Each structure stands twice: as C-alpha cells, then as structure tokens.
Amino acid sequence: RLVYIGTYTEKTASKGIYAFRFDDGTGALAPVGLVAETPSPSFLTASANGRFVYAVNELQTFGGEPSGSVTAFAVDPATAKLTELNVQATKGAAPCHLVLDKSGRFLAVANYSGGNYSLFPVGSDGRLQAAATVVAGKPADGAGAKALGHMVGFDAQNKYLITADKGLNQMLVFRFDSKSGQLTLNDTPPVMLPPGSGPRHYVFHPSGRWVFTINEQGATITTFAWDAKTGGLTARSSVPTRPAD
C-alpha cells in the first residue's frame, strides 16, 4: 500500500507531497521520498480506484486573485510518483479540505479564509474542470461572524453536501445535484452550535443516523441526529474532550 503525506511548504524545508510504502502486516512505513513538488498540499484525497490523487494548495493568492488552488495528479503505482495533470483555482483563499462525491465525478473543496466551498467536475482522465459552483453560508444574525470553511463531505445517498464552518459556528447543509454538480443551500434552518464551539471536522456514524462534530475552540464533541430525507441536522448533546481537572 502507498501512503501519501501532505505538507506545508512556505517557510519550511518541505517541497510538496511525500510517499511511504506501508506494510500492513508489521505496521512499518518505508520512505519513498518526495513524489510531487506542489505548494502547501495541506490535505489530500485519492480516487476510489487509486489512479488519481487530489491536493488542495493552501495559498492566499493564486493567479493574482484571493484564491488557493487544487491540483490533480496521476499515480504511478510502481514508483509512487505523482504526475501533475492540471490545477484549478478554488475561488476562495486557503483551501484546507477536499473530498470526492460517491460517484467520483465531482470534487468538493473547503476554502478556510475564503469562507466558501467550491465544486469541481472530474473527468474520466482525472483532470479537474473549472469550479462549477461556489457557495457560502451566512451569519445567523446577519452580521458579525466571518465565515471560515473547514470541512466538506457527502452523505451516504450522495444527495447532500455537509460542511463545517468554524467562523459561523454552524454546520451547513447544501442540496447536491449529482448530474449537474449544482449546490443549493438546504431549506432546513441553520444548524448552530453552542457559542464558542468552532466546528472543525465531523464524521457520520456507520448507521447513517448520527453525525459527530469535533469543536476546535470549545474542546467538545457534538452529536447530531441526521434526517437522510430532509437533510436536517438536530443537535442532541455535547461532551467535553478533556476531563474536568
């Protein structure tokens, strides 16, 4: 098995993406070395067939605009080397997370300081087309908070894109059209977390009934009930991630 490691390259010795070979019998990692030079590939994902790897480039500017970029790579399984296929602007600064939809035909990206989310069509050759949709949330009170997009993910039925916005202190749900790649903010109410939570990442329970969100600033985990039909999230409880003492 191959393991790819993303890094920050600004003001560091790192140059991009590094590879290791993983022995799942012993747990050993054998370094391959640098396999792709690319700026600050801080988060990676791979296609289901293992032929392609996608990396956000967590930049504040790209092409003279306030944007980061996302890069598509082809995998050489023999050498672990990554060959750059193409690069697209994310239409928001500091992209920090990305994920493929269940079909592998669309790639979603969370732009942290851009405070928005971009969706890219993916060709059969692994190349990324320009962003088909760029969406963002809004402060619940209409003012004050700055959006900070931190995670993107699709539900099991591939009907919704769920995002964690650390700045707005919300979980956002968008309806996803898997044919056109369009995203529309769901008509369920904004899903607020307790003040000062700062949602960063989440995971679905294997049953699909629950969503667990880790809150960076509040040091808590919030449990939500998930309604797969309506795309509704209902907060059930929050627990601290550290003991009282």
Backbone as CSV, one residue per row, in Angstrom:
resi,resn,N_x,N_y,N_z,CA_x,CA_y,CA_z,C_x,C_y,C_z
1,ARG,0.845,-1.194,0.000,0.000,0.000,0.000,0.882,1.246,0.000
2,LEU,0.363,2.293,-0.636,1.057,3.572,-0.645,0.385,4.529,0.330
3,VAL,1.194,5.288,1.049,0.697,6.346,1.925,1.305,7.661,1.439
4,TYR,0.445,8.635,1.164,0.919,9.948,0.732,0.729,10.947,1.864
5,ILE,1.743,11.786,2.060,1.752,12.761,3.150,1.794,14.168,2.568
6,GLY,0.799,14.984,2.914,0.804,16.388,2.505,1.548,17.234,3.519
7,THR,2.076,18.367,3.089,2.869,19.242,3.964,2.569,20.708,3.667
8,TYR,3.068,21.557,4.557,3.152,22.989,4.267,4.551,23.265,3.728
9,THR,4.629,24.055,2.681,5.933,24.325,2.060,6.446,25.739,2.314
10,GLU,5.557,26.653,2.708,6.001,28.027,2.930,6.826,28.120,4.202
11,LYS,8.017,28.679,4.094,8.928,28.872,5.225,9.309,27.554,5.890
12,THR,9.306,26.459,5.134,9.756,25.163,5.642,10.650,24.519,4.603
13,ALA,11.259,23.387,4.978,12.112,22.653,4.041,11.310,21.723,3.137
14,SER,10.038,21.542,3.441,9.204,20.646,2.645,8.976,21.215,1.250
15,LYS,8.832,20.318,0.279,8.653,20.739,-1.106,7.319,20.300,-1.695
16,GLY,6.536,19.507,-0.948,5.261,19.068,-1.511,4.736,17.810,-0.873
17,ILE,4.507,16.766,-1.709,3.906,15.512,-1.257,4.981,14.438,-1.183
18,TYR,4.976,13.698,-0.072,5.936,12.630,0.174,5.196,11.295,0.258
19,ALA,5.890,10.215,-0.097,5.251,8.893,-0.111,5.995,7.918,0.791
20,PHE,5.233,6.958,1.297,5.773,5.846,2.073,5.089,4.571,1.595
21,ARG,5.788,3.463,1.679,5.157,2.169,1.474,4.818,1.580,2.839
22,PHE,3.577,1.134,2.964,3.040,0.670,4.238,2.904,-0.846,4.233
23,ASP,3.517,-1.482,5.229,3.389,-2.920,5.411,2.293,-3.159,6.435
24,ASP,1.113,-3.625,5.968,0.004,-3.773,6.909,0.119,-5.045,7.749
25,GLY,1.190,-5.799,7.536,1.463,-6.929,8.416,2.241,-6.522,9.644
26,THR,3.203,-5.592,9.457,4.061,-5.161,10.574,3.758,-3.741,11.036
27,GLY,3.080,-2.970,10.189,2.838,-1.568,10.519,3.987,-0.656,10.133
28,ALA,5.005,-1.193,9.477,6.186,-0.399,9.131,5.907,0.518,7.946
29,LEU,6.519,1.688,7.986,6.476,2.648,6.891,7.875,2.804,6.313
30,ALA,8.028,2.571,5.022,9.315,2.720,4.354,9.262,3.958,3.470
31,PRO,10.113,4.952,3.722,10.039,6.196,2.952,10.445,6.009,1.497
32,VAL,9.641,6.606,0.607,9.956,6.663,-0.809,10.620,7.990,-1.141
33,GLY,10.153,9.058,-0.455,10.710,10.378,-0.680,9.712,11.316,-1.325
34,LEU,10.208,12.424,-1.830,9.365,13.424,-2.484,8.833,12.854,-3.795
35,VAL,7.503,12.899,-3.969,6.912,12.347,-5.201,6.205,13.401,-6.036
36,ALA,6.008,14.601,-5.474,5.411,15.689,-6.260,5.752,17.013,-5.605
37,GLU,6.311,17.934,-6.394,6.539,19.293,-5.903,5.292,20.117,-6.186
38,THR,4.692,20.639,-5.118,3.483,21.446,-5.249,3.362,22.286,-3.983
39,PRO,2.863,23.522,-4.065,2.864,24.403,-2.896,1.823,24.028,-1.845
40,SER,2.268,23.842,-0.614,1.424,23.626,0.568,0.225,22.714,0.320
41,PRO,0.486,21.444,-0.036,-0.607,20.485,-0.203,-1.062,19.979,1.172
42,SER,-1.845,20.776,1.862,-2.132,20.506,3.280,-3.168,19.418,3.497
43,PHE,-3.936,19.052,2.458,-4.891,17.952,2.603,-5.002,17.238,1.263
44,LEU,-5.072,15.907,1.328,-5.096,15.072,0.136,-6.288,14.122,0.163
45,THR,-6.715,13.694,-1.021,-7.662,12.590,-1.123,-7.343,11.828,-2.398
46,ALA,-7.761,10.558,-2.447,-7.482,9.722,-3.603,-8.780,9.213,-4.204
47,SER,-8.765,8.931,-5.508,-9.928,8.328,-6.159,-10.093,6.894,-5.663
48,ALA,-11.302,6.366,-5.783,-11.593,5.029,-5.261,-10.739,3.960,-5.930
49,ASN,-10.387,4.158,-7.200,-9.578,3.163,-7.899,-8.083,3.358,-7.696
50,GLY,-7.698,4.384,-6.941,-6.297,4.612,-6.635,-5.469,5.191,-7.765
51,ARG,-6.115,5.563,-8.865,-5.361,6.074,-10.022,-4.992,7.540,-9.891
52,PHE,-5.756,8.289,-9.075,-5.549,9.734,-9.003,-5.505,10.196,-7.550
53,VAL,-4.723,11.244,-7.320,-4.650,11.915,-6.021,-4.941,13.390,-6.256
54,TYR,-5.696,13.977,-5.334,-6.041,15.391,-5.409,-5.540,16.092,-4.151
55,ALA,-4.992,17.276,-4.328,-4.422,18.031,-3.207,-4.894,19.471,-3.249
56,VAL,-5.324,19.990,-2.095,-5.505,21.440,-2.007,-4.126,22.072,-1.908
57,ASN,-3.998,23.258,-2.453,-2.796,24.081,-2.261,-3.235,25.256,-1.402
58,GLU,-2.861,25.203,-0.122,-3.396,26.168,0.840,-2.675,27.510,0.716
59,LEU,-3.088,28.264,-0.295,-2.491,29.554,-0.638,-3.498,30.669,-0.405
60,GLN,-2.982,31.875,-0.162,-3.841,33.047,-0.012,-4.121,33.720,-1.353
61,THR,-3.214,33.555,-2.311,-3.421,34.135,-3.636,-3.012,33.123,-4.699
62,PHE,-3.751,33.138,-5.810,-3.447,32.270,-6.943,-3.911,32.977,-8.207
63,GLY,-3.010,33.085,-9.165,-3.340,33.777,-10.403,-3.676,35.239,-10.190
64,GLY,-3.088,35.841,-9.161,-3.334,37.252,-8.875,-4.651,37.528,-8.176
65,GLU,-5.365,36.485,-7.786,-6.662,36.641,-7.122,-6.593,36.095,-5.695
66,PRO,-7.528,36.545,-4.809,-7.593,35.970,-3.466,-8.177,34.564,-3.521
67,SER,-7.330,33.594,-3.813,-7.762,32.221,-4.027,-6.612,31.275,-3.763
68,GLY,-6.956,30.053,-3.384,-5.986,28.975,-3.381,-6.157,28.178,-4.665
69,SER,-5.588,26.977,-4.688,-5.737,26.125,-5.863,-5.889,24.675,-5.428
70,VAL,-6.283,23.843,-6.394,-6.393,22.399,-6.179,-5.725,21.732,-7.368
71,THR,-4.950,20.686,-7.078,-4.148,20.034,-8.114,-4.524,18.568,-8.233
72,ALA,-4.653,18.100,-9.478,-4.922,16.688,-9.768,-3.624,16.017,-10.196
73,PHE,-3.412,14.797,-9.689,-2.213,14.021,-10.016,-2.600,12.621,-10.464
74,ALA,-1.810,12.061,-11.370,-1.913,10.647,-11.732,-0.882,9.871,-10.932
75,VAL,-1.263,8.678,-10.474,-0.405,7.849,-9.633,0.322,6.818,-10.489
76,ASP,1.632,6.700,-10.294,2.400,5.592,-10.854,2.565,4.558,-9.745
77,PRO,1.814,3.464,-9.757,1.862,2.519,-8.642,3.223,1.840,-8.480
78,ALA,3.996,1.770,-9.545,5.298,1.117,-9.467,6.314,1.955,-8.715
79,THR,6.296,3.279,-8.969,7.295,4.158,-8.354,6.723,5.033,-7.252
80,ALA,5.387,5.121,-7.163,4.662,6.007,-6.236,4.722,7.469,-6.665
81,LYS,5.384,7.764,-7.762,5.475,9.142,-8.232,4.106,9.664,-8.661
82,LEU,3.914,10.964,-8.472,2.685,11.638,-8.872,2.994,12.576,-10.030
83,THR,2.232,12.452,-11.101,2.393,13.328,-12.256,1.253,14.332,-12.273
84,GLU,1.585,15.608,-12.267,0.552,16.640,-12.268,-0.251,16.596,-13.558
85,LEU,-1.577,16.563,-13.381,-2.481,16.589,-14.536,-2.927,17.999,-14.847
86,ASN,-3.440,18.701,-13.835,-3.791,20.113,-14.019,-4.085,20.757,-12.676
87,VAL,-4.258,22.071,-12.698,-4.500,22.875,-11.497,-5.683,23.794,-11.771
88,GLN,-6.540,23.970,-10.754,-7.664,24.892,-10.877,-7.710,25.811,-9.661
89,ALA,-8.173,27.037,-9.890,-8.392,27.977,-8.794,-9.589,27.528,-7.969
90,THR,-9.503,27.689,-6.645,-10.614,27.272,-5.780,-11.621,28.392,-5.527
91,LYS,-11.330,29.596,-5.999,-12.240,30.741,-5.860,-12.464,31.136,-4.401
92,GLY,-11.505,30.782,-3.567,-11.522,31.165,-2.160,-10.144,30.901,-1.594
93,ALA,-9.680,31.770,-0.681,-8.321,31.651,-0.164,-8.195,30.527,0.856
94,ALA,-6.986,29.979,0.934,-6.591,28.980,1.937,-7.469,27.732,1.956
95,PRO,-7.614,27.032,0.832,-8.353,25.772,0.848,-7.674,24.771,1.787
96,CYS,-8.483,24.100,2.615,-7.888,23.260,3.669,-8.443,21.841,3.708
97,HIS,-9.459,21.530,2.902,-10.043,20.191,2.939,-10.712,19.917,1.601
98,LEU,-10.759,18.637,1.214,-11.410,18.280,-0.038,-11.883,16.835,0.016
99,VAL,-12.893,16.523,-0.819,-13.467,15.180,-0.826,-14.152,14.951,-2.174
100,LEU,-14.092,13.710,-2.651,-14.838,13.319,-3.847,-16.242,12.875,-3.463
101,ASP,-17.209,13.134,-4.355,-18.554,12.621,-4.100,-18.560,11.110,-4.331
102,LYS,-19.704,10.457,-4.033,-19.770,8.999,-4.086,-19.534,8.438,-5.488
103,SER,-19.830,9.232,-6.509,-19.637,8.767,-7.882,-18.214,8.996,-8.376
104,GLY,-17.457,9.853,-7.685,-16.116,10.202,-8.135,-16.098,11.210,-9.260
105,ARG,-17.277,11.756,-9.611,-17.374,12.692,-10.731,-17.257,14.152,-10.308
106,PHE,-17.301,14.415,-8.995,-17.197,15.787,-8.504,-16.293,15.832,-7.272
107,LEU,-15.539,16.916,-7.168,-14.634,17.142,-6.051,-15.047,18.418,-5.339
108,ALA,-15.303,18.328,-4.035,-15.669,19.497,-3.232,-14.463,19.957,-2.419
109,VAL,-14.328,21.275,-2.277,-13.204,21.882,-1.560,-13.735,22.912,-0.568
110,ALA,-13.185,22.895,0.652,-13.489,23.916,1.658,-12.381,24.956,1.648
111,ASN,-12.758,26.229,1.483,-11.802,27.342,1.499,-11.886,28.032,2.859
112,TYR,-10.808,27.930,3.626,-10.850,28.373,5.016,-11.041,29.885,5.139
113,SER,-10.021,30.664,4.794,-10.166,32.114,4.957,-11.068,32.705,3.878
114,GLY,-11.269,31.992,2.766,-12.242,32.419,1.770,-13.662,32.274,2.269
115,GLY,-13.867,31.350,3.213,-15.181,31.166,3.819,-16.229,30.608,2.878
116,ASN,-15.788,29.886,1.827,-16.751,29.340,0.880,-16.355,27.925,0.476
117,TYR,-17.164,27.324,-0.421,-16.994,25.932,-0.809,-17.127,25.832,-2.325
118,SER,-16.200,25.110,-2.957,-16.161,25.010,-4.416,-16.381,23.566,-4.832
119,LEU,-17.032,23.394,-5.984,-17.297,22.059,-6.507,-16.773,21.970,-7.933
120,PHE,-15.949,20.932,-8.202,-15.279,20.776,-9.492,-15.710,19.487,-10.182
121,PRO,-16.132,19.546,-11.433,-16.338,18.316,-12.197,-14.995,17.614,-12.428
122,VAL,-15.015,16.282,-12.363,-13.804,15.471,-12.555,-13.971,14.643,-13.822
123,GLY,-13.019,14.753,-14.749,-13.081,13.990,-15.983,-12.687,12.536,-15.782
124,SER,-12.986,11.698,-16.762,-12.607,10.286,-16.683,-11.097,10.106,-16.686
125,ASP,-10.376,11.131,-17.172,-8.918,11.094,-17.166,-8.330,11.667,-15.885
126,GLY,-9.200,11.996,-14.912,-8.742,12.514,-13.627,-8.572,14.014,-13.569
127,ARG,-8.638,14.678,-14.702,-8.435,16.122,-14.716,-9.637,16.856,-14.128
128,LEU,-9.356,18.003,-13.542,-10.396,18.843,-12.943,-10.820,19.930,-13.911
129,GLN,-12.120,20.087,-14.065,-12.631,21.241,-14.798,-12.724,22.425,-13.830
130,ALA,-12.958,23.619,-14.370,-13.116,24.802,-13.521,-14.313,24.610,-12.591
131,ALA,-14.302,25.323,-11.477,-15.364,25.187,-10.484,-16.730,25.407,-11.109
132,ALA,-17.634,24.431,-10.913,-18.987,24.534,-11.448,-19.874,25.356,-10.531
133,THR,-19.583,25.319,-9.241,-20.390,26.011,-8.243,-19.492,26.494,-7.114
134,VAL,-19.764,27.688,-6.605,-19.111,28.197,-5.393,-20.214,28.713,-4.476
135,VAL,-20.284,28.188,-3.263,-21.352,28.540,-2.338,-20.758,28.930,-0.986
136,ALA,-21.557,29.607,-0.180,-21.117,30.033,1.145,-22.318,30.123,2.071
137,GLY,-22.052,30.094,3.364,-23.096,30.303,4.349,-23.180,31.766,4.744
138,LYS,-24.136,32.074,5.598,-24.314,33.432,6.087,-24.434,33.414,7.606
139,PRO,-23.947,34.492,8.272,-24.128,34.560,9.729,-25.601,34.454,10.092
140,ALA,-25.896,33.725,11.154,-27.292,33.523,11.554,-27.973,34.838,11.908
141,ASP,-27.198,35.786,12.471,-27.786,37.066,12.866,-27.649,38.128,11.778
142,GLY,-27.086,37.729,10.633,-26.941,38.656,9.524,-25.705,39.522,9.579
143,ALA,-24.937,39.443,10.643,-23.733,40.281,10.755,-22.800,39.687,11.802
144,GLY,-21.578,40.213,11.812,-20.648,39.890,12.890,-19.651,38.799,12.576
145,ALA,-20.083,37.579,12.405,-19.163,36.460,12.251,-18.579,36.408,10.839
146,LYS,-17.325,35.947,10.762,-16.657,35.748,9.458,-16.654,34.258,9.149
147,ALA,-17.112,33.918,7.967,-17.151,32.514,7.566,-15.736,31.955,7.425
148,LEU,-15.538,30.738,7.938,-14.264,30.028,7.850,-14.570,28.567,7.528
149,GLY,-14.527,28.215,6.249,-14.885,26.857,5.843,-13.815,25.860,6.232
150,HIS,-14.200,24.777,6.923,-13.179,23.856,7.439,-13.306,22.420,6.958
151,MET,-14.497,21.979,6.540,-14.615,20.601,6.067,-15.786,20.474,5.119
152,VAL,-15.647,19.540,4.172,-16.729,19.192,3.255,-16.906,17.690,3.246
153,GLY,-18.148,17.237,3.040,-18.414,15.809,2.947,-19.797,15.559,2.375
154,PHE,-19.994,14.373,1.798,-21.276,13.998,1.215,-21.947,12.927,2.070
155,ASP,-23.267,12.948,2.103,-23.991,11.918,2.826,-23.965,10.613,2.029
156,ALA,-24.413,9.524,2.650,-24.324,8.198,2.044,-25.129,8.095,0.759
157,GLN,-26.217,8.850,0.647,-27.061,8.796,-0.539,-26.604,9.761,-1.635
158,ASN,-25.544,10.514,-1.365,-24.995,11.462,-2.340,-26.013,12.535,-2.727
159,LYS,-26.879,12.900,-1.779,-27.909,13.911,-2.024,-27.555,15.259,-1.402
160,TYR,-26.664,15.249,-0.413,-26.352,16.477,0.315,-24.843,16.629,0.498
161,LEU,-24.399,17.882,0.483,-23.044,18.244,0.890,-23.154,18.898,2.252
162,ILE,-22.441,18.368,3.231,-22.464,18.916,4.590,-21.109,19.547,4.861
163,THR,-21.114,20.766,5.372,-19.869,21.474,5.632,-19.818,21.953,7.085
164,ALA,-18.610,22.062,7.603,-18.389,22.612,8.936,-17.767,23.989,8.783
165,ASP,-18.437,25.013,9.309,-17.945,26.385,9.227,-17.554,26.856,10.620
166,LYS,-16.240,26.911,10.841,-15.717,27.268,12.162,-16.051,28.709,12.526
167,GLY,-16.014,29.606,11.546,-16.259,31.021,11.828,-17.705,31.325,12.121
168,LEU,-18.622,30.746,11.324,-20.054,30.976,11.536,-20.604,30.127,12.673
169,ASN,-19.789,29.177,13.152,-20.207,28.289,14.237,-21.429,27.462,13.820
170,GLN,-21.402,27.015,12.576,-22.546,26.303,12.007,-22.116,25.050,11.244
171,MET,-23.038,24.101,11.169,-22.976,23.025,10.195,-23.919,23.429,9.070
172,LEU,-23.410,23.482,7.846,-24.208,23.907,6.699,-24.558,22.700,5.842
173,VAL,-25.775,22.658,5.353,-26.232,21.559,4.505,-26.679,22.138,3.156
174,PHE,-26.099,21.603,2.077,-26.453,22.021,0.715,-27.041,20.827,-0.037
175,ARG,-28.104,21.058,-0.780,-28.621,20.040,-1.684,-27.652,19.892,-2.859
176,PHE,-27.389,18.647,-3.247,-26.399,18.350,-4.281,-27.063,17.636,-5.437
177,ASP,-26.949,18.231,-6.623,-27.445,17.612,-7.849,-26.274,16.860,-8.484
178,SER,-26.284,15.545,-8.381,-25.150,14.750,-8.839,-25.041,14.676,-10.358
179,LYS,-26.052,15.173,-11.078,-25.977,15.213,-12.540,-25.327,16.502,-13.032
180,SER,-25.769,17.630,-12.472,-25.269,18.932,-12.927,-24.116,19.458,-12.079
181,GLY,-23.996,18.938,-10.863,-22.971,19.450,-9.962,-23.355,20.742,-9.278
182,GLN,-24.639,21.080,-9.287,-25.076,22.313,-8.638,-25.334,22.086,-7.141
183,LEU,-25.043,23.111,-6.363,-25.277,23.098,-4.923,-26.251,24.216,-4.568
184,THR,-27.204,23.910,-3.692,-28.186,24.884,-3.239,-28.336,24.752,-1.735
185,LEU,-28.291,25.861,-1.020,-28.437,25.812,0.431,-29.761,25.153,0.785
186,ASN,-29.725,24.177,1.657,-30.921,23.436,2.025,-31.912,24.346,2.742
187,ASP,-33.193,23.979,2.668,-34.214,24.831,3.275,-34.454,24.504,4.748
188,THR,-33.626,23.633,5.332,-33.691,23.423,6.778,-33.038,24.610,7.474
189,PRO,-33.411,24.917,8.727,-32.832,26.072,9.440,-31.321,25.906,9.632
190,PRO,-30.574,27.024,9.749,-29.136,26.929,10.041,-28.895,26.116,11.307
191,VAL,-27.878,25.266,11.265,-27.590,24.378,12.395,-26.498,25.026,13.235
192,MET,-26.905,25.714,14.279,-25.968,26.416,15.150,-25.418,25.481,16.221
193,LEU,-24.176,25.735,16.611,-23.580,25.048,17.750,-23.526,26.010,18.921
194,PRO,-23.285,25.503,20.137,-23.182,26.407,21.277,-22.117,27.469,21.035
195,PRO,-22.317,28.698,21.532,-21.351,29.783,21.310,-19.930,29.353,21.692
196,GLY,-18.980,29.743,20.836,-17.576,29.442,21.120,-17.150,28.037,20.764
197,SER,-17.977,27.277,20.039,-17.631,25.887,19.715,-16.537,25.800,18.644
198,GLY,-16.773,26.386,17.477,-15.801,26.333,16.384,-15.710,24.973,15.737
199,PRO,-16.774,24.500,15.048,-16.736,23.180,14.424,-15.650,23.074,13.369
200,ARG,-14.900,21.979,13.430,-13.763,21.804,12.520,-13.954,20.615,11.575
201,HIS,-14.183,19.426,12.124,-14.381,18.230,11.318,-15.539,17.435,11.896
202,TYR,-16.106,16.540,11.068,-17.200,15.693,11.539,-17.080,14.320,10.901
203,VAL,-17.840,13.370,11.429,-17.891,12.035,10.852,-19.298,11.477,11.027
204,PHE,-19.763,10.726,10.032,-21.034,10.024,10.142,-20.848,8.711,10.903
205,HIS,-21.811,8.360,11.732,-21.855,7.024,12.306,-22.118,6.025,11.171
206,PRO,-21.570,4.798,11.240,-21.800,3.820,10.162,-23.270,3.565,9.859
207,SER,-24.149,3.744,10.827,-25.578,3.548,10.601,-26.186,4.653,9.760
208,GLY,-25.487,5.791,9.650,-26.004,6.936,8.924,-26.982,7.783,9.719
209,ARG,-27.254,7.415,10.976,-28.261,8.123,11.770,-27.687,9.295,12.544
210,TRP,-26.370,9.299,12.752,-25.767,10.299,13.634,-24.573,10.958,12.953
211,VAL,-24.325,12.194,13.333,-23.131,12.930,12.905,-22.434,13.431,14.164
212,PHE,-21.125,13.226,14.238,-20.331,13.681,15.382,-19.365,14.767,14.912
213,THR,-19.452,15.939,15.519,-18.637,17.085,15.120,-17.644,17.434,16.222
214,ILE,-16.378,17.569,15.845,-15.341,17.992,16.798,-15.241,19.514,16.737
215,ASN,-15.290,20.145,17.911,-15.294,21.603,18.000,-13.949,22.083,18.518
216,GLU,-13.211,22.761,17.647,-11.824,23.130,17.924,-11.687,24.116,19.080
217,GLN,-12.529,25.108,19.104,-12.380,26.148,20.127,-13.022,25.762,21.453
218,GLY,-14.142,25.064,21.389,-14.827,24.677,22.612,-14.316,23.398,23.231
219,ALA,-13.439,22.661,22.521,-12.923,21.377,23.000,-14.075,20.448,23.392
220,THR,-15.020,20.296,22.460,-16.186,19.445,22.688,-16.473,18.615,21.444
221,ILE,-17.303,17.591,21.624,-17.859,16.825,20.519,-19.374,16.941,20.605
222,THR,-20.000,17.355,19.513,-21.453,17.492,19.470,-22.043,16.374,18.635
223,THR,-23.083,15.741,19.152,-23.816,14.704,18.433,-25.059,15.308,17.792
224,PHE,-25.243,15.027,16.496,-26.434,15.446,15.760,-27.186,14.219,15.272
225,ALA,-28.507,14.288,15.267,-29.319,13.316,14.549,-29.424,13.775,13.102
226,TRP,-29.289,12.831,12.158,-29.315,13.145,10.732,-30.582,12.597,10.111
227,ASP,-31.311,13.459,9.414,-32.501,13.055,8.687,-32.124,12.931,7.210
228,ALA,-31.978,11.708,6.735,-31.498,11.476,5.370,-32.480,11.950,4.318
229,LYS,-33.762,12.069,4.656,-34.762,12.502,3.685,-34.748,14.012,3.491
230,THR,-34.669,14.749,4.589,-34.761,16.210,4.506,-33.411,16.908,4.557
231,GLY,-32.345,16.181,4.906,-31.051,16.822,5.101,-31.010,17.648,6.370
232,GLY,-31.802,17.262,7.353,-31.853,18.002,8.616,-30.894,17.463,9.657
233,LEU,-30.226,18.359,10.354,-29.356,18.023,11.479,-29.976,18.586,12.747
234,THR,-30.111,17.748,13.779,-30.669,18.186,15.058,-29.680,17.869,16.165
235,ALA,-29.203,18.916,16.860,-28.221,18.715,17.936,-28.850,17.953,19.085
236,ARG,-28.135,16.933,19.570,-28.616,16.128,20.686,-27.857,16.409,21.977
237,SER,-26.545,16.471,21.901,-25.754,16.686,23.119,-24.335,17.071,22.749
238,SER,-23.630,17.653,23.708,-22.202,17.945,23.555,-21.467,17.445,24.786
239,VAL,-20.285,16.886,24.568,-19.467,16.407,25.677,-18.064,16.986,25.538
240,PRO,-17.377,17.251,26.650,-16.014,17.780,26.574,-15.029,16.709,26.101
241,THR,-13.965,17.148,25.468,-12.927,16.213,25.017,-11.804,16.063,26.042
242,ARG,-11.931,16.729,27.171,-10.896,16.635,28.211,-11.578,16.554,29.559
243,PRO,-10.936,15.920,30.540,-11.562,15.785,31.861,-11.663,17.131,32.577
244,ALA,-12.536,17.184,33.566,-12.804,18.447,34.251,-11.560,19.013,34.931
245,ASP,-10.638,18.155,35.345,-9.436,18.645,36.038,-8.264,18.856,35.095
